[in-house]
Amino acid sequence: MKKLLTSVLLIGLVTGCDSDSGSTPEKPVVPESGKSKYLTMDIKPAAKFTGEFYVKLGRYDDPVTHWIHDNSDLDNKDRPKADGPDVDFNNDGWIDERDAHAAGVYNPEEVTIKIDAAQMHQLLMTNPDGLGAGTARPDIFVPGHYSVFDALRYLALTRDDLKLDAITSPEESGRDTYEFVLSWDSNGDGVFDEQDNDVYANFQGKDWHFRSKYDGGEFRKIDSTISGIGPQGELTYSRMDQFWIQPGMTIRFQPFSPEMTARRRWAQDREMARFEEAGGKVIVPTLMFNNFKENEQPKVISNLEVTAHNMRPDIFQPGVITKMDVFLSAADAGQDILFNYWPTLSTGAKIEHFALFRVNGVASDVGRGWTTGYGEKAIIKDFTRNSRCDFSSPEGGNMDLVVDPEHCRIDWRTNFGGWAVHVMSDVWVMNQPVEYVYAEIKSHYKVWGMPEYSGKEIMERDFSKAEDGSDIMTLQVFELPSEQDGTPLLRETHFGWGIADCTECHNEQKQPQGHGGHNWPVNSSDGFDETQPYYCATCHGSNGAPAGHGETARCFWCHDTKENRPLHHGDASTQRRYQASKGEVKSNPYIYNTNSPKKELNALPRDSMGNYEEYTDLMSSVNSDWDMSRVFPDPYSCMTCHPSQG
């Protein structure tokens, strides 16, 4: 570690992170209280640059993905090649990671660099490289928050094997972003030279950019290879110095092909030209909404002027435009737009972002929801499992660029990248207008193997462990009574006001009041044989339960965490262990393919390197994707007692 870091850490020990030394990030301006008209609830995030994030250096070979590429028909969803060897070792009709492992192909572990946020903040606040005290983009980020480029600065300052040269400012580059030359001593011999090169240039490389992926908690099905994000992370054409670092994320710095650099700069140049032509305004030529309703054409908004709504003052300076602002500007123009908020999810993934929830009367329900894409129309098909990188065609943008087929395979052949990446719109900066913004309703119920319990319709569920049809019950949302119904509604004087589980007080052992002493009403007509508080609510009201916030999805996704788990909801307030050895984890064997004739589908669970790894033991609420409470069935009981307003 370089001497520079050591000296700054000593300064930190003297002054302290929370002292008045000037190194403490200023508190962001918090908007006035009261729910925003764009949100389903009154939430004001307060993101902090704390904890850790992770960095990987260099290109990752990903042999499992290459093996799948070489042995499957990429135009037919990973079917075996008709003229290839028989490598479908498990005879399921598909080529996936399990077949690669049977062939002896695994993705290797690699070195992960752990970055302490507090140490990075202390060092960069001293302006050690002359690019700024704190972030190099104070026009984008409030004090105390940083970009991916800032992480690269920090690494170059604290590691002997990285050197950042020929730095060009955002103004000089003409693309509103820093550009640079980077050298990495990849062979560790202490010398920067061409011996460090592999497929691309690690020595005096002009084509370094980044990939990224976010922490999914224990949700290992997102750590896939060709079918998903992959161990290398997702590649974006976004500007490195405008891409926010979220604690817990993983960043990969690596060299790419010269063709990749040319394609990224081409996209950014088009944004800059569009911005200048509009006289410094951010005007998106086309915004399209597609809800796939029968006999209803997609909604198209042309030449939408996008303005900053400052929804994340905890991260960005006033006036910074994000992709979220596209939709909020559409709302200002008369469209029905609402965002909700994703906190920490049941998997342990810390999200804490706004998400597009409703467009013109069509709302998400978690497994089916609004997915978005942003960019030039010509880049929509850049990243696919069978990308041809035909950028010189009219559809590809008429670039004077021919991509080496091997470079195309290495850099572009993945399901996610460029146009479609997993970045939340409230933190994705867009100070220059993209050509095309697209939002459509997509379903992931089959992809992830999720039963579709949205609460919108009356459904039946087999509660038997063997799922043999022996314990079928009807699930439905009930309406709450009104004052005119003549039933004794519970009021604030009720000694158990606000307690959801009636049976905590009203049972055969204590408080046997009403209904004949202990004959509590049971929803036997729907097949149940236990007292259910939400059924009690059909006569006595919600007992002070707060109103819902528009969701119709399985509530446990957001309410099965330590911070958000409901109290006094019986077994729905607790967690239990689910064990694969007992057949309680049902999603391990299913493949990622929505066109499969199989009844149930799912992405394979994988480790962080993209190798197949089954779930064995999971701690989860009794309401989950593989179980449901009989007393507090999610979302039916939730939507009964917490009906949405409006």
KEMAR-289385 format. One record per residue (C-alpha): x, y, z negated; residue in one letter. Coordinates in steps of 0.5 Angstrom, whole numbers, padded with zeros to 4 digits, always signed. Example, Ala and Ser with C-alpha at 12.3 -4.5 7.8 and 13.67 -1.06 7.14 Angstrom:
<atoms>
+0025-0009-0016a
+0027-0002-0014s
</atoms>
This chain:
<atoms>
+0000+0000+0000m
+0003+0007+0002k
+0005+0012-0003k
+0000+0017-0001l
-0005+0013-0004l
-0002+0011-0011t
-0001+0019-0012s
-0008+0020-0011v
-0010+0015-0015l
-0006+0018-0021l
-0009+0025-0020i
-0016+0021-0020g
-0014+0018-0027l
-0012+0025-0029v
-0018+0029-0027t
-0024+0023-0027g
-0029+0022-0022c
-0034+0025-0025d
-0030+0031-0028s
-0031+0038-0025d
-0024+0038-0021s
-0028+0039-0015g
-0027+0032-0012s
-0034+0030-0014t
-0040+0030-0009p
-0045+0036-0009e
-0052+0033-0011k
-0056+0033-0004p
-0062+0038-0004v
-0068+0034-0006v
-0074+0036-0002p
-0080+0039-0006e
-0085+0033-0010s
-0091+0031-0006g
-0092+0025-0001k
-0089+0027+0006s
-0095+0027+0011k
-0090+0022+0015y
-0090+0017+0010l
-0094+0011+0006t
-0091+0013+0000m
-0088+0018-0004d
-0081+0016-0004i
-0074+0020-0004k
-0068+0016-0003p
-0062+0018-0006a
-0056+0014-0003a
-0049+0014-0006k
-0043+0012-0003f
-0041+0007-0009t
-0039+0000-0010g
-0035-0003-0004e
-0036-0004+0004f
-0031-0009+0008y
-0027-0008+0014v
-0024-0014+0019k
-0019-0012+0024l
-0018-0015+0031g
-0022-0018+0036r
-0025-0025+0033y
-0025-0031+0038d
-0031-0034+0036d
-0030-0041+0038p
-0037-0044+0037v
-0040-0038+0041t
-0036-0040+0047h
-0037-0047+0046w
-0044-0046+0046i
-0043-0041+0052h
-0039-0047+0056d
-0044-0052+0055n
-0051-0050+0055s
-0056-0046+0060d
-0056-0039+0058l
-0062-0038+0063d
-0066-0043+0060n
-0065-0041+0052k
-0059-0046+0050d
-0062-0052+0054r
-0056-0057+0056p
-0053-0056+0063k
-0056-0060+0068a
-0049-0062+0071d
-0045-0061+0064g
-0043-0067+0059p
-0048-0070+0055d
-0046-0065+0048v
-0053-0065+0045d
-0050-0070+0040f
-0057-0069+0035n
-0061-0071+0041n
-0066-0065+0040d
-0066-0062+0047g
-0062-0056+0045w
-0055-0054+0044i
-0053-0050+0038d
-0048-0050+0032e
-0049-0057+0030r
-0047-0060+0036d
-0041-0055+0036a
-0039-0058+0030h
-0040-0065+0032a
-0035-0064+0037a
-0030-0061+0032g
-0031-0054+0034v
-0032-0049+0028y
-0031-0042+0027n
-0025-0040+0022p
-0025-0036+0016e
-0021-0029+0017e
-0018-0024+0012v
-0023-0019+0009t
-0021-0012+0007i
-0025-0010+0001k
-0025-0002+0001i
-0027+0001-0006d
-0031+0007-0005a
-0029+0011-0010a
-0022+0010-0008q
-0023+0012-0001m
-0027+0019-0003h
-0021+0021-0008q
-0016+0020-0003l
-0020+0023+0003l
-0022+0029-0001m
-0015+0031-0001t
-0015+0032+0006n
-0009+0028+0007p
-0009+0028+0015d
-0011+0035+0016g
-0018+0032+0019l
-0022+0035+0013g
-0023+0035+0005a
-0028+0029+0005g
-0031+0027+0012t
-0028+0029+0018a
-0035+0031+0020r
-0038+0036+0015p
-0043+0038+0020d
-0046+0031+0020i
-0045+0029+0013f
-0046+0032+0006v
-0040+0032+0001p
-0039+0025-0001g
-0042+0021+0005h
-0037+0018+0010y
-0037+0016+0017s
-0034+0009+0020v
-0028+0014+0023f
-0027+0016+0016d
-0026+0009+0014a
-0021+0008+0020l
-0017+0015+0017r
-0017+0012+0010y
-0014+0005+0013l
-0009+0009+0017a
-0007+0013+0011l
-0006+0007+0006t
-0004+0001+0010r
+0003+0000+0014d
+0000-0004+0019d
-0004+0001+0022l
-0002+0008+0026k
-0007+0013+0028l
-0004+0018+0034d
-0006+0023+0039a
-0013+0025+0036i
-0017+0029+0040t
-0023+0033+0036s
-0030+0033+0038p
-0030+0039+0042e
-0024+0037+0046e
-0026+0031+0048s
-0033+0034+0050g
-0037+0028+0048r
-0038+0031+0041d
-0034+0025+0038t
-0026+0024+0036y
-0022+0020+0040e
-0015+0017+0039f
-0010+0012+0040v
-0009+0006+0035l
-0003+0001+0034s
-0004-0005+0029w
+0002-0009+0027d
-0002-0015+0028s
+0003-0020+0028n
+0006-0017+0021g
+0013-0017+0024d
+0013-0009+0021g
+0014-0007+0028v
+0009-0003+0033f
+0010-0006+0040d
+0007-0010+0045e
+0008-0016+0042q
+0002-0015+0038d
-0002-0015+0044n
-0007-0021+0045d
-0013-0021+0050v
-0013-0013+0049y
-0008-0008+0047a
-0007-0007+0039n
-0001-0003+0041f
-0002+0004+0043q
-0009+0002+0044g
-0014+0007+0047k
-0020+0002+0047d
-0021+0001+0040w
-0028+0002+0037h
-0032-0002+0032f
-0037-0007+0031r
-0042-0007+0024s
-0047-0011+0020k
-0050-0010+0014y
-0051-0015+0008d
-0057-0020+0009g
-0056-0022+0002g
-0058-0030+0001e
-0061-0029+0008f
-0056-0034+0012r
-0061-0034+0018k
-0059-0027+0021i
-0051-0030+0021d
-0052-0033+0027s
-0047-0034+0033t
-0050-0033+0040i
-0057-0033+0038s
-0056-0027+0033g
-0051-0022+0030i
-0045-0027+0030g
-0039-0026+0025p
-0036-0021+0030q
-0042-0016+0028g
-0046-0012+0033e
-0043-0007+0038l
-0046+0000+0039t
-0044+0005+0044y
-0045+0010+0038s
-0040+0015+0036r
-0036+0012+0031m
-0035+0019+0027d
-0043+0020+0027q
-0044+0013+0024f
-0046+0013+0017w
-0042+0008+0012i
-0047+0004+0008q
-0044+0001+0002p
-0044-0007+0002g
-0044-0007+0010m
-0038-0010+0014t
-0034-0006+0019i
-0030-0009+0025r
-0025-0005+0028f
-0022-0008+0034q
-0019-0007+0042p
-0024-0008+0047f
-0023-0008+0055s
-0022-0001+0059p
-0029-0003+0062e
-0032-0003+0055m
-0029+0004+0054t
-0031+0007+0060a
-0039+0004+0059r
-0039+0007+0053r
-0036+0014+0055r
-0041+0014+0061w
-0047+0013+0056a
-0045+0019+0052q
-0043+0023+0058d
-0050+0023+0060r
-0053+0025+0053e
-0048+0031+0053m
-0050+0033+0060a
-0058+0032+0058r
-0057+0037+0052f
-0053+0042+0056e
-0059+0042+0061e
-0064+0043+0056a
-0060+0049+0053g
-0058+0046+0047g
-0065+0042+0046k
-0066+0035+0044v
-0071+0033+0049i
-0072+0026+0050v
-0075+0024+0058p
-0079+0018+0056t
-0082+0015+0050l
-0086+0009+0050m
-0090+0005+0045f
-0093-0002+0047n
-0097-0005+0042n
-0099-0011+0047f
-0106-0010+0047k
-0111-0013+0052e
-0113-0008+0057n
-0109-0003+0054e
-0103+0000+0058q
-0097+0003+0054p
-0097+0010+0052k
-0092+0014+0055v
-0090+0021+0052i
-0085+0025+0057s
-0080+0030+0056n
-0081+0030+0048l
-0077+0036+0044e
-0074+0033+0038v
-0073+0037+0032t
-0070+0035+0025a
-0074+0033+0020h
-0069+0033+0014n
-0072+0026+0012m
-0065+0024+0009r
-0062+0030+0006p
-0058+0025+0001d
-0054+0023+0007i
-0054+0029+0012f
-0053+0036+0013q
-0060+0040+0015p
-0061+0040+0022g
-0058+0033+0024v
-0063+0030+0028i
-0064+0022+0027t
-0067+0017+0031k
-0073+0017+0026m
-0074+0024+0028d
-0076+0022+0035v
-0082+0019+0032f
-0084+0025+0027l
-0083+0029+0033s
-0088+0025+0037a
-0093+0026+0030a
-0092+0033+0031d
-0095+0033+0038a
-0101+0029+0036g
-0099+0022+0035q
-0101+0017+0029d
-0094+0016+0026i
-0093+0013+0019l
-0086+0010+0016f
-0086+0006+0010n
-0080+0005+0006y
-0076-0002+0005w
-0072-0002-0002p
-0068-0008-0004t
-0071-0015-0001l
-0073-0021-0004s
-0066-0024-0001t
-0062-0019-0005g
-0061-0015+0001a
-0061-0008-0001k
-0064-0004+0005i
-0067+0003+0002e
-0069+0006+0009h
-0075+0008+0012f
-0078+0004+0017a
-0083+0005+0023l
-0090+0002+0020f
-0096+0005+0024r
-0097+0008+0031v
-0103+0010+0034n
-0107+0005+0029g
-0103-0001+0030v
-0099-0003+0023a
-0093-0007+0022s
-0094-0013+0017d
-0087-0015+0016v
-0087-0022+0021g
-0090-0018+0026r
-0088-0010+0027g
-0085-0005+0031w
-0078-0006+0034t
-0075+0000+0037t
-0069+0001+0042g
-0065+0007+0044y
-0061+0009+0050g
-0060+0010+0058e
-0065+0006+0062k
-0059+0003+0065a
-0056+0000+0059i
-0062-0004+0057i
-0060-0011+0060k
-0052-0009+0058d
-0052-0014+0052f
-0056-0021+0053t
-0054-0028+0053r
-0052-0028+0060n
-0050-0021+0062s
-0047-0020+0069r
-0044-0013+0067c
-0047-0011+0074d
-0046-0003+0072f
-0045-0001+0079s
-0052-0003+0082s
-0057+0002+0082p
-0060-0001+0076e
-0054-0001+0072g
-0053+0006+0073g
-0049+0007+0080n
-0042+0007+0076m
-0036+0006+0080d
-0034+0000+0075l
-0033-0007+0076v
-0032-0011+0070v
-0027-0017+0070d
-0032-0023+0069p
-0028-0025+0063e
-0028-0019+0059h
-0036-0019+0061c
-0036-0026+0057r
-0032-0023+0051i
-0035-0016+0050d
-0042-0016+0053w
-0045-0023+0052r
-0049-0023+0046t
-0056-0022+0044n
-0055-0015+0040f
-0051-0009+0042g
-0052-0002+0045g
-0059-0001+0046w
-0062-0006+0041a
-0058-0006+0034v
-0060-0007+0027h
-0059+0000+0025v
-0065+0004+0021m
-0067+0010+0025s
-0067+0014+0019d
-0059+0014+0019v
-0058+0013+0026w
-0055+0020+0029v
-0058+0023+0035m
-0056+0030+0036n
-0056+0029+0044q
-0062+0026+0047p
-0062+0019+0050v
-0066+0018+0056e
-0071+0013+0054y
-0074+0011+0047v
-0078+0005+0047y
-0082+0002+0041a
-0086-0005+0042e
-0090-0010+0037i
-0086-0016+0036k
-0087-0022+0032s
-0082-0026+0028h
-0086-0031+0025y
-0084-0037+0029k
-0077-0035+0030v
-0076-0035+0022w
-0081-0040+0021g
-0086-0036+0016m
-0093-0038+0015p
-0097-0032+0018e
-0101-0030+0012y
-0102-0023+0013s
-0109-0022+0009g
-0113-0019+0015k
-0117-0026+0016e
-0120-0031+0012i
-0115-0037+0012m
-0114-0044+0010e
-0108-0047+0006r
-0106-0054+0004d
-0103-0053-0003f
-0101-0060-0003s
-0094-0062-0004k
-0094-0067+0002a
-0098-0062+0006e
-0103-0068+0008d
-0109-0064+0008g
-0111-0066+0001s
-0111-0060-0003d
-0114-0055+0002i
-0117-0048+0000m
-0119-0042+0003t
-0116-0035+0002l
-0119-0029+0003q
-0119-0021+0001v
-0125-0019-0003f
-0128-0012-0004e
-0128-0009-0011l
-0135-0007-0014p
-0137+0000-0014s
-0141+0004-0020e
-0147+0002-0016q
-0146-0005-0017d
-0149-0006-0024g
-0143-0010-0026t
-0139-0008-0032p
-0133-0005-0029l
-0127-0004-0034l
-0125+0003-0036r
-0119+0006-0039e
-0122+0004-0046t
-0121-0003-0044h
-0115-0006-0049f
-0112-0009-0043g
-0112-0003-0039w
-0107-0004-0033g
-0105-0012-0035i
-0106-0016-0029a
-0107-0023-0032d
-0113-0023-0035c
-0111-0030-0038t
-0106-0027-0042e
-0112-0024-0047c
-0118-0028-0045h
-0117-0036-0045n
-0120-0041-0049e
-0115-0040-0055q
-0116-0032-0056k
-0121-0027-0054q
-0126-0032-0052p
-0131-0026-0050q
-0137-0027-0045g
-0138-0032-0040h
-0141-0037-0045g
-0134-0036-0049g
-0129-0040-0045h
-0133-0042-0039n
-0129-0037-0035w
-0131-0036-0027p
-0127-0040-0022v
-0127-0039-0015n
-0129-0046-0014s
-0133-0044-0007s
-0126-0043-0004d
-0123-0049-0007g
-0120-0047-0013f
-0120-0050-0020d
-0116-0044-0024e
-0118-0037-0027t
-0116-0032-0022q
-0115-0025-0024p
-0117-0022-0017y
-0123-0026-0017y
-0125-0023-0024c
-0124-0016-0021a
-0130-0018-0016t
-0134-0016-0022c
-0130-0012-0026h
-0126-0008-0022g
-0118-0007-0021s
-0117-0006-0029n
-0112+0000-0027g
-0108-0003-0021a
-0105+0003-0017p
-0107+0003-0010a
-0104+0000-0004g
-0099+0003+0001h
-0102+0000+0008g
-0098-0006+0008e
-0102-0013+0010t
-0096-0017+0009a
-0093-0022+0004r
-0092-0017-0001c
-0086-0022-0004f
-0081-0019+0001w
-0080-0013-0003c
-0083-0015-0010h
-0079-0021-0011d
-0073-0017-0014t
-0071-0015-0021k
-0073-0007-0020e
-0079-0009-0016n
-0082-0015-0019r
-0089-0014-0022p
-0090-0015-0029l
-0096-0019-0032h
-0098-0023-0026h
-0097-0030-0028g
-0093-0034-0024d
-0092-0029-0019a
-0088-0025-0024s
-0083-0030-0025t
-0078-0034-0021q
-0076-0042-0020r
-0071-0046-0017r
-0073-0049-0010y
-0068-0055-0008q
-0067-0058-0001a
-0066-0065-0005s
-0073-0065-0007k
-0076-0063+0000g
-0077-0056-0003e
-0073-0052+0002v
-0077-0053+0009k
-0073-0049+0014s
-0066-0052+0015n
-0067-0056+0021p
-0071-0051+0026y
-0067-0048+0032i
-0068-0041+0034y
-0072-0041+0040n
-0079-0038+0041t
-0081-0042+0047n
-0080-0049+0044s
-0086-0054+0044p
-0084-0055+0037k
-0089-0054+0032k
-0085-0050+0027e
-0079-0046+0029l
-0073-0042+0026n
-0066-0040+0026a
-0061-0044+0023l
-0058-0042+0017p
-0051-0040+0018r
-0045-0038+0013d
-0042-0031+0015s
-0037-0034+0020m
-0043-0037+0024g
-0042-0044+0022n
-0048-0048+0020y
-0050-0049+0013e
-0056-0051+0010e
-0060-0048+0004y
-0059-0052-0002t
-0062-0048-0008d
-0065-0042-0008l
-0068-0038-0013m
-0075-0035-0011s
-0082-0032-0013s
-0087-0038-0013v
-0090-0033-0007n
-0085-0034-0002s
-0084-0037+0005d
-0085-0044+0003w
-0089-0043-0003d
-0095-0039-0006m
-0098-0038-0012s
-0105-0041-0013r
-0107-0036-0019v
-0104-0030-0015f
-0104-0032-0008p
-0100-0027-0004d
-0102-0022+0000p
-0109-0024-0002y
-0110-0022-0009s
-0105-0016-0008c
-0110-0013-0003m
-0116-0015-0007t
-0113-0011-0013c
-0109-0006-0009h
-0113-0004-0003p
-0110+0002+0001s
-0113+0009+0001q
-0116+0012+0007g
</atoms>
